[in-house]
Amino acid sequence: MPNSNVSAIWGDLVTDVRTSTEGPTHTIGTYREEDGKGYRYVSSEGGTGAVATIAGYLAYFTGTTYDVTMDVSDSDRNLVAGVYLSVIADEGYGWIQTFGPHSAVKTNADDDIAKGDAIIASAAGDGTADSTAQDTAPICRVVGWALADDVNADDTVATFLCLE
């Protein structure tokens, strides 16, 4: 697998973004794998709340194929598409991570996530994650599995994403 810090095969990095005036560099919905991680090329929508994207936060489908938003009120927390890797401007283009280890998925700041818990979208805020305790059936779409306890001041948790 190529290194995601080297753009030789794809011509761009997974953190590269494009504006609506520049147009996309790939077909929307393109899937790519690097370093054991999976990524989707998406179009980003700020939503009715004009919510700006933030790296590490969850992206939700808006109803249009591979058009995503961080504004959960314009979607549904069961429609998680992936995790933003960069700030993508409204109506811009970029990659979200959908599979594999991610070191810092943003949480809802409860610090109640334990290693092995199912990571789900939080009802408490745009783009944030919560958890369902290990050995308990999740009632929402599973985003991934906690690789560590969420006890840091950054309110992030290492997660193995499983959205593909």
N, CA, C and O of each residue as an XYZ file, in Angstrom:
656
protein
N       0.837     -1.189      0.000
C       0.000      0.000      0.000
C       0.878      1.246      0.000
O       1.901      1.289      0.682
N       0.484      2.246     -0.753
C       1.252      3.493     -0.755
C       1.064      4.261      0.547
O       0.083      4.054      1.262
N       1.976      5.121      0.842
C       1.921      5.959      2.024
C       1.008      7.148      1.756
O       1.128      7.785      0.709
N       0.085      7.467      2.688
C      -0.848      8.580      2.478
C      -0.148      9.936      2.492
O      -0.763     10.952      2.166
N       1.128      9.961      2.865
C       1.895     11.200      2.806
C       2.576     11.380      1.458
O       3.276     12.368      1.237
N       2.372     10.426      0.559
C       2.960     10.475     -0.772
C       1.826     10.459     -1.787
O       0.998      9.548     -1.780
N       1.785     11.448     -2.647
C       0.671     11.587     -3.584
C       0.950     10.986     -4.958
O       0.215     11.269     -5.904
N       1.985     10.172     -5.094
C       2.418      9.680     -6.403
C       1.341      8.924     -7.167
O       1.205      9.125     -8.374
N       0.579      8.072     -6.519
C      -0.418      7.275     -7.227
C      -1.693      8.069     -7.502
O      -2.247      7.986     -8.598
N      -2.159      8.827     -6.534
C      -3.438      9.530     -6.671
C      -3.287     10.962     -7.182
O      -4.251     11.517     -7.710
N      -2.157     11.556     -7.049
C      -1.984     12.937     -7.487
C      -2.401     13.952     -6.441
O      -2.291     15.157     -6.666
N      -2.883     13.474     -5.290
C      -3.241     14.372     -4.194
C      -3.113     13.618     -2.879
O      -2.988     12.393     -2.863
N      -3.144     14.349     -1.793
C      -3.135     13.763     -0.459
C      -4.571     13.650      0.028
O      -5.447     14.356     -0.472
N      -4.830     12.772      0.998
C      -6.193     12.630      1.516
C      -6.628     13.862      2.306
O      -7.806     13.991      2.638
N      -5.720     14.750      2.607
C      -6.053     15.991      3.314
C      -6.266     17.166      2.359
O      -6.627     18.256      2.803
N      -6.049     16.965      1.057
C      -6.242     18.034      0.072
C      -7.733     18.315     -0.133
O      -8.557     17.401     -0.128
N      -8.058     19.585     -0.311
C      -9.441     20.000     -0.555
C      -9.513     20.906     -1.780
O      -8.507     21.480     -2.198
N     -10.704     21.028     -2.348
C     -10.948     21.896     -3.509
C     -12.204     22.711     -3.235
O     -13.109     22.252     -2.539
N     -12.256     23.913     -3.781
C     -13.450     24.752     -3.650
C     -14.423     24.452     -4.785
O     -14.082     23.752     -5.739
N     -15.617     24.980     -4.675
C     -16.625     24.754     -5.718
C     -16.192     25.368     -7.046
O     -16.537     24.844     -8.105
N     -15.442     26.471     -7.007
C     -14.996     27.092     -8.254
C     -13.864     26.297     -8.906
O     -13.709     26.325    -10.127
N     -13.071     25.586     -8.093
C     -12.001     24.762     -8.649
C     -12.545     23.452     -9.216
O     -11.984     22.893    -10.158
N     -13.639     22.972     -8.637
C     -14.233     21.711     -9.075
C     -13.510     20.509     -8.500
O     -12.397     20.629     -7.988
N     -14.142     19.353     -8.586
C     -13.547     18.144     -8.014
C     -12.377     17.629     -8.859
O     -12.318     17.860    -10.067
N     -11.452     16.930     -8.202
C     -10.340     16.299     -8.916
C     -10.619     14.820     -9.177
O      -9.920     14.181     -9.964
N     -11.638     14.283     -8.517
C     -12.010     12.881     -8.669
C     -13.530     12.789     -8.805
O     -14.242     13.747     -8.504
N     -14.013     11.666     -9.248
C     -15.452     11.427     -9.292
C     -15.963     11.352     -7.862
O     -15.375     10.664     -7.029
N     -17.064     12.060     -7.568
C     -17.646     12.034     -6.235
C     -18.023     10.587     -5.898
O     -18.669      9.907     -6.696
N     -17.621     10.130     -4.729
C     -17.879      8.762     -4.299
C     -16.715      7.820     -4.525
O     -16.771      6.662     -4.111
N     -15.649      8.299     -5.183
C     -14.474      7.460     -5.418
C     -13.944      6.928     -4.089
O     -13.835      7.668     -3.111
N     -13.617      5.639     -4.068
C     -13.044      5.000     -2.881
C     -11.553      4.782     -3.108
O     -11.116      4.426     -4.202
N     -10.790      5.005     -2.051
C      -9.336      4.861     -2.130
C      -8.839      4.211     -0.845
O      -9.372      4.462      0.236
N      -7.823      3.383     -0.971
C      -7.200      2.754      0.194
C      -5.720      3.086      0.229
O      -5.027      3.022     -0.786
N      -5.251      3.440      1.411
C      -3.829      3.691      1.649
C      -3.522      3.360      3.095
O      -4.298      3.705      3.986
N      -2.418      2.706      3.338
C      -1.958      2.407      4.695
C      -3.003      1.678      5.536
O      -3.083      1.894      6.745
N      -3.801      0.820      4.911
C      -4.818      0.072      5.644
C      -6.022      0.897      6.041
O      -6.807      0.480      6.893
N      -6.180      2.066      5.432
C      -7.318      2.941      5.722
C      -8.101      3.170      4.438
O      -7.536      3.145      3.345
N      -9.415      3.396      4.576
C     -10.269      3.661      3.428
C     -10.797      5.084      3.459
O     -11.069      5.634      4.526
N     -10.941      5.677      2.273
C     -11.369      7.066      2.138
C     -12.396      7.192      1.015
O     -12.352      6.432      0.048
N     -13.316      8.144      1.135
C     -14.277      8.464      0.079
C     -14.123      9.929     -0.298
O     -13.930     10.797      0.554
N     -14.214     10.181     -1.608
C     -14.163     11.560     -2.107
C     -15.594     12.099     -2.100
O     -16.489     11.499     -2.695
N     -15.807     13.225     -1.431
C     -17.153     13.743     -1.216
C     -17.279     15.214     -1.591
O     -16.296     15.937     -1.755
N     -18.523     15.613     -1.716
C     -18.893     17.025     -1.834
C     -19.434     17.419     -0.467
O     -20.246     16.693      0.107
N     -18.997     18.556      0.061
C     -19.405     18.960      1.405
C     -20.415     20.099      1.360
O     -20.276     21.046      0.585
N     -21.424     19.988      2.201
C     -22.514     20.975      2.279
C     -22.574     21.503      3.701
O     -22.627     20.721      4.651
N     -22.566     22.830      3.861
C     -22.620     23.440      5.191
C     -23.937     23.208      5.898
O     -23.997     23.239      7.127
N     -24.995     22.974      5.134
C     -26.317     22.731      5.723
C     -27.038     24.020      6.052
O     -26.497     25.111      5.871
N     -28.260     23.890      6.534
C     -29.065     25.070      6.852
C     -28.462     25.871      7.986
O     -28.666     27.081      8.080
N     -27.709     25.187      8.858
C     -27.051     25.889      9.959
C     -25.707     26.462      9.564
O     -25.015     27.050     10.395
N     -25.322     26.294      8.288
C     -24.026     26.758      7.778
C     -22.889     26.300      8.695
O     -22.010     27.085      9.048
N     -22.918     25.028      9.073
C     -21.921     24.463      9.968
C     -20.628     24.184      9.196
O     -20.623     23.438      8.217
N     -19.548     24.790      9.651
C     -18.250     24.590      9.009
C     -17.675     23.237      9.433
O     -17.862     22.813     10.574
N     -16.980     22.565      8.525
C     -16.389     21.272      8.841
C     -15.135     21.434      9.685
O     -14.449     22.454      9.620
N     -14.853     20.413     10.473
C     -13.670     20.407     11.329
C     -13.058     19.016     11.255
O     -13.777     18.023     11.363
N     -11.756     18.926     11.075
C     -11.072     17.633     11.023
C     -11.326     16.856     12.311
O     -11.248     17.409     13.408
N     -11.634     15.563     12.164
C     -11.897     14.699     13.308
C     -13.366     14.567     13.655
O     -13.744     13.703     14.446
N     -14.192     15.411     13.075
C     -15.639     15.365     13.333
C     -16.324     14.465     12.300
O     -15.807     14.251     11.203
N     -17.485     13.949     12.669
C     -18.248     13.066     11.800
C     -18.909     13.829     10.659
O     -19.331     14.974     10.816
N     -18.988     13.170      9.515
C     -19.699     13.685      8.334
C     -20.938     12.814      8.139
O     -20.873     11.594      8.288
N     -22.073     13.446      7.805
C     -23.332     12.735      7.613
C     -23.801     12.891      6.167
O     -23.631     13.948      5.559
N     -24.394     11.824      5.626
C     -25.009     11.926      4.292
C     -26.181     12.894      4.354
O     -26.909     12.935      5.346
N     -26.362     13.675      3.286
C     -27.481     14.621      3.240
C     -28.688     14.055      2.510
O     -29.753     14.674      2.500
N     -28.537     12.910      1.914
C     -29.611     12.316      1.115
C     -29.188     12.193     -0.330
O     -29.732     11.379     -1.076
N     -28.215     13.002     -0.729
C     -27.648     12.917     -2.064
C     -26.388     12.065     -1.973
O     -25.604     12.227     -1.037
N     -26.183     11.176     -2.912
C     -25.045     10.267     -2.862
C     -23.729     11.024     -2.692
O     -23.359     11.850     -3.527
N     -23.050     10.734     -1.625
C     -21.729     11.277     -1.282
C     -21.685     12.799     -1.177
O     -20.635     13.413     -1.364
N     -22.827     13.395     -0.879
C     -22.898     14.796     -0.481
C     -23.038     14.740      1.039
O     -23.997     14.159      1.546
N     -22.096     15.335      1.770
C     -22.076     15.194      3.221
C     -22.102     16.541      3.919
O     -21.786     17.574      3.328
N     -22.482     16.510      5.185
C     -22.536     17.703      6.015
C     -22.104     17.345      7.431
O     -22.156     16.178      7.821
N     -21.682     18.330      8.192
C     -21.410     18.122      9.608
C     -22.631     18.521     10.427
O     -22.672     18.281     11.634
N     -23.627     19.130      9.780
C     -24.852     19.605     10.425
C     -25.829     18.440     10.567
O     -26.553     18.113      9.627
N     -25.847     17.813     11.750
C     -26.686     16.626     11.956
C     -28.168     16.952     11.812
O     -28.957     16.057     11.510
N     -28.571     18.204     12.019
C     -29.991     18.556     11.882
C     -30.451     18.486     10.428
O     -31.653     18.434     10.166
N     -29.512     18.482      9.477
C     -29.846     18.337      8.058
C     -29.749     16.891      7.598
O     -29.883     16.597      6.410
N     -29.517     16.000      8.536
C     -29.350     14.597      8.195
C     -29.980     13.758      9.289
O     -31.073     14.065      9.766
N     -29.304     12.717      9.679
C     -29.747     11.830     10.744
C     -28.495     11.181     11.309
O     -27.580     10.849     10.555
N     -28.438     10.998     12.598
C     -27.208     10.457     13.177
C     -26.935      9.020     12.759
O     -25.828      8.523     12.968
N     -27.908      8.345     12.178
C     -27.667      7.007     11.624
C     -27.069      7.065     10.225
O     -26.711      6.028      9.666
N     -26.956      8.247      9.655
C     -26.430      8.400      8.297
C     -24.979      8.888      8.291
O     -24.588      9.686      7.440
N     -24.198      8.406      9.237
C     -22.784      8.778      9.292
C     -22.076      8.229      8.059
O     -22.210      7.052      7.724
N     -21.326      9.090      7.395
C     -20.608      8.716      6.176
C     -19.127      8.469      6.430
O     -18.502      7.662      5.742
N     -18.562      9.164      7.420
C     -17.137      9.058      7.688
C     -16.684     10.154      8.625
O     -17.492     10.784      9.307
N     -15.370     10.374      8.650
C     -14.766     11.389      9.512
C     -13.991     12.368      8.633
O     -13.190     11.961      7.792
N     -14.241     13.667      8.839
C     -13.511     14.694      8.087
C     -12.029     14.640      8.416
O     -11.646     14.451      9.571
N     -11.203     14.807      7.400
C      -9.753     14.841      7.567
C      -9.222     16.264      7.487
O      -8.111     16.549      7.933
N     -10.028     17.157      6.913
C      -9.643     18.549      6.694
C     -10.889     19.415      6.750
O     -12.014     18.914      6.773
N     -10.672     20.710      6.772
C     -11.781     21.650      6.633
C     -12.124     21.723      5.146
O     -11.293     22.119      4.328
N     -13.352     21.338      4.804
C     -13.803     21.415      3.411
C     -14.821     22.542      3.336
O     -15.823     22.519      4.051
N     -14.577     23.521      2.485
C     -15.483     24.662      2.348
C     -16.867     24.214      1.886
O     -17.014     23.176      1.241
N     -17.879     25.014      2.226
C     -19.236     24.745      1.773
C     -19.236     24.578      0.255
O     -18.702     25.421     -0.467
N     -19.826     23.508     -0.219
C     -19.894     23.133     -1.630
C     -18.524     22.789     -2.218
O     -18.339     22.778     -3.435
N     -17.560     22.507     -1.319
C     -16.226     22.106     -1.757
C     -16.092     20.595     -1.814
O     -17.067     19.866     -1.629
N     -14.882     20.132     -2.069
C     -14.623     18.711     -2.284
C     -13.406     18.262     -1.488
O     -12.463     19.027     -1.289
N     -13.439     17.024     -1.038
C     -12.307     16.474     -0.309
C     -12.578     15.037      0.103
O     -13.594     14.448     -0.264
N     -11.652     14.488      0.872
C     -11.726     13.100      1.316
C     -12.200     13.017      2.762
O     -11.848     13.859      3.587
N     -13.005     11.989      3.065
C     -13.337     11.644      4.439
C     -12.833     10.222      4.667
O     -12.772      9.423      3.732
N     -12.474      9.910      5.902
C     -12.033      8.545      6.202
C     -13.246      7.708      6.577
O     -14.103      8.147      7.345
N     -13.310      6.491      6.026
C     -14.446      5.606      6.261
C     -14.063      4.269      6.885
O     -14.922      3.563      7.414
N     -12.789      3.921      6.828
C     -12.373      2.616      7.318
C     -10.965      2.673      7.894
O     -10.106      3.406      7.404
N     -10.746      1.885      8.944
C      -9.420      1.749      9.522
C      -9.209      2.628     10.739
O     -10.116      3.344     11.162
N      -8.008      2.573     11.304
C      -7.735      3.326     12.529
C      -7.683      4.835     12.295
O      -7.049      5.314     11.355
N      -8.355      5.560     13.161
C      -8.315      7.027     13.171
C      -7.940      7.429     14.589
O      -8.578      6.983     15.543
N      -6.930      8.253     14.743
C      -6.385      8.541     16.070
C      -7.198      9.516     16.907
O      -7.017      9.559     18.124
N      -8.090     10.305     16.300
C      -8.736     11.367     17.075
C     -10.137     11.700     16.566
O     -10.341     12.753     15.961
N     -11.097     10.819     16.806
C     -12.494     11.120     16.481
C     -13.051     11.981     17.611
O     -12.927     11.630     18.784
N     -13.660     13.098     17.260
C     -14.166     14.045     18.260
C     -15.358     13.455     19.009
O     -16.283     12.925     18.394
N     -15.332     13.548     20.342
C     -16.416     13.019     21.168
C     -17.287     14.141     21.719
O     -16.991     15.322     21.538
N     -18.363     13.753     22.393
C     -19.286     14.732     22.967
C     -18.826     15.264     24.316
O     -19.593     15.948     24.993
N     -17.605     14.972     24.723
C     -16.956     15.509     25.933
C     -17.428     14.863     27.226
O     -17.166     15.396     28.304
N     -18.122     13.719     27.147
C     -18.557     13.031     28.366
C     -17.423     12.260     29.045
O     -17.513     11.946     30.232
N     -16.363     11.955     28.305
C     -15.256     11.134     28.810
C     -15.741      9.808     29.393
O     -15.207      9.321     30.390
N     -16.771      9.228     28.747
C     -17.327      7.968     29.239
C     -17.099      6.808     28.280
O     -17.714      5.752     28.433
N     -16.231      6.986     27.298
C     -15.968      5.938     26.315
C     -14.825      5.059     26.807
O     -13.766      5.546     27.203
N     -15.067      3.748     26.773
C     -14.050      2.791     27.191
C     -13.574      1.998     25.980
O     -14.316      1.811     25.016
N     -12.343      1.540     26.042
C     -11.781      0.706     24.985
C     -12.733     -0.463     24.716
O     -13.173     -1.139     25.646
N     -13.048     -0.695     23.433
C     -13.947     -1.772     23.035
C     -15.397     -1.354     22.861
O     -16.194     -2.120     22.321
N     -15.761     -0.142     23.311
C     -17.134      0.338     23.129
C     -17.427      0.578     21.654
O     -16.524      0.881     20.874
N     -18.691      0.441     21.281
C     -19.135      0.800     19.932
C     -19.234      2.318     19.862
O     -19.855      2.939     20.724
N     -18.630      2.919     18.846
C     -18.705      4.364     18.645
C     -19.894      4.646     17.735
O     -20.027      4.053     16.665
N     -20.761      5.563     18.177
C     -21.952      5.963     17.432
C     -21.971      7.485     17.363
O     -21.230      8.152     18.084
N     -22.809      8.027     16.503
C     -22.960      9.485     16.446
C     -23.701      9.961     17.684
O     -24.641      9.313     18.144
N     -23.278     11.082     18.214
C     -23.906     11.657     19.403
C     -25.136     12.466     19.007
O     -25.176     13.069     17.934
N     -26.120     12.471     19.869
C     -27.292     13.319     19.680
C     -27.023     14.709     20.248
O     -27.843     15.615     20.100
N     -25.865     14.875     20.903
C     -25.572     16.101     21.638
C     -24.925     17.213     20.830
O     -24.825     18.336     21.324
N     -24.485     16.948     19.613
C     -23.842     18.024     18.874
C     -23.421     17.614     17.487
O     -23.221     16.433     17.202
N     -23.288     18.606     16.624
C     -22.883     18.375     15.244
C     -21.526     17.702     15.176
O     -20.544     18.202     15.724
N     -21.477     16.558     14.495
C     -20.218     15.897     14.199
C     -19.541     15.169     15.338
O     -18.434     14.661     15.157
N     -20.160     15.098     16.507
C     -19.492     14.459     17.633
C     -19.953     13.017     17.820
O     -21.043     12.628     17.402
N     -19.085     12.240     18.462
C     -19.355     10.824     18.689
C     -19.659     10.548     20.154
O     -19.256     11.296     21.045
N     -20.366      9.479     20.377
C     -20.678      8.962     21.701
C     -20.401      7.467     21.634
O     -19.769      7.001     20.687
N     -20.859      6.717     22.612
C     -20.601      5.279     22.574
C     -21.762      4.491     23.153
O     -22.614      5.013     23.872
N     -21.757      3.228     22.813
C     -22.610      2.237     23.453
C     -21.653      1.288     24.151
O     -20.704      0.793     23.542
N     -21.902      1.036     25.427
C     -20.991      0.215     26.215
C     -20.792     -1.169     25.611
O     -21.702     -1.751     25.020
N     -19.594     -1.668     25.774
C     -19.250     -3.011     25.331
C     -20.260     -4.019     25.888
O     -20.713     -3.885     27.025
N     -20.605     -5.015     25.094
C     -21.567     -6.062     25.459
C     -23.010     -5.556     25.527
O     -23.878     -6.221     26.091
N     -23.259     -4.384     24.954
C     -24.607     -3.831     24.854
C     -24.891     -3.583     23.381
O     -24.031     -3.073     22.664
N     -26.081     -3.937     22.922
C     -26.416     -3.758     21.508
C     -26.616     -2.279     21.188
O     -27.453     -1.626     21.811
N     -25.859     -1.740     20.226
C     -26.046     -0.339     19.827
C     -27.418     -0.135     19.176
O     -27.910     -1.007     18.461
N     -28.021      1.013     19.430
C     -29.310      1.328     18.807
C     -29.146      2.258     17.615
O     -30.120      2.572     16.931
N     -27.925      2.697     17.367
C     -27.617      3.557     16.224
C     -26.534      2.885     15.385
O     -25.882      1.939     15.827
N     -26.356      3.392     14.166
C     -25.325      2.849     13.289
C     -23.957      2.924     13.962
O     -23.582      3.959     14.515
N     -23.226      1.832     13.909
C     -21.886      1.797     14.495
C     -20.910      2.471     13.531
O     -20.803      2.089     12.366
N     -20.210      3.468     14.035
C     -19.188      4.185     13.286
C     -17.887      3.392     13.324
O     -17.154      3.327     12.336
N     -17.613      2.792     14.475
C     -16.394      2.031     14.667
C     -16.303      1.544     16.092
O     -17.296      1.502     16.819
N     -15.089      1.174     16.482
C     -14.851      0.609     17.813
C     -13.728      1.379     18.488
O     -12.689      1.642     17.883
N     -13.952      1.740     19.760
C     -12.952      2.496     20.511
C     -11.703      1.659     20.712
O     -11.772      0.528     21.192
N     -10.561      2.221     20.342
C      -9.278      1.552     20.505
C      -8.613      1.914     21.828
O      -7.581      1.350     22.192
N      -9.216      2.861     22.542
C      -8.668      3.320     23.825
C      -9.787      3.988     24.612
O     -10.862      4.252     24.075
N      -9.530      4.257     25.881
C     -10.478      5.018     26.688
C     -10.425      6.487     26.277
O      -9.371      6.984     25.880
N     -11.553      7.179     26.370
C     -11.603      8.623     26.121
C     -11.429      9.325     27.461
O     -12.398      9.567     28.180
N     -10.206      9.643     27.780
C      -9.925     10.305     29.056
C      -9.064     11.551     28.855
O      -8.543     12.119     29.815
N      -8.922     11.970     27.593
C      -8.026     13.101     27.339
C      -8.781     14.424     27.311
O      -9.993     14.451     27.098
N      -8.076     15.493     27.522
C      -8.668     16.832     27.541
C      -9.105     17.290     26.149
O      -9.852     18.260     26.024
N      -8.643     16.601     25.103
C      -9.014     16.966     23.729
C     -10.403     16.475     23.355
O     -10.942     16.867     22.320
N     -10.992     15.614     24.194
C     -12.300     15.006     23.904
C     -12.291     14.312     22.552
O     -13.162     14.530     21.710
N     -11.280     13.470     22.370
C     -11.183     12.638     21.176
C     -10.916     11.207     21.615
O     -10.439     10.955     22.721
N     -11.233     10.276     20.724
C     -10.978      8.871     21.024
C     -10.420      8.188     19.782
O     -10.902      8.406     18.670
N      -9.397      7.359     19.984
C      -8.868      6.544     18.891
C      -9.939      5.517     18.539
O     -10.476      4.837     19.413
N     -10.241      5.415     17.249
C     -11.353      4.583     16.792
C     -10.954      3.791     15.552
O     -10.279      4.311     14.663
N     -11.377      2.530     15.498
C     -11.250      1.761     14.272
C     -12.565      1.916     13.523
O     -13.581      1.347     13.922
N     -12.548      2.695     12.423
C     -13.753      2.987     11.672
C     -14.189      1.774     10.833
O     -13.351      1.052     10.292
N     -15.490      1.562     10.733
C     -16.022      0.418      9.958
C     -17.249      0.854      9.160
O     -18.312      0.241      9.261
N     -17.097      1.908      8.372
C     -18.216      2.451      7.602
C     -18.224      1.987      6.147
O     -19.024      2.482      5.353
N     -17.358      1.056      5.785
C     -17.354      0.485      4.431
C     -17.883     -0.907      4.476
O     -17.965     -1.570      3.442
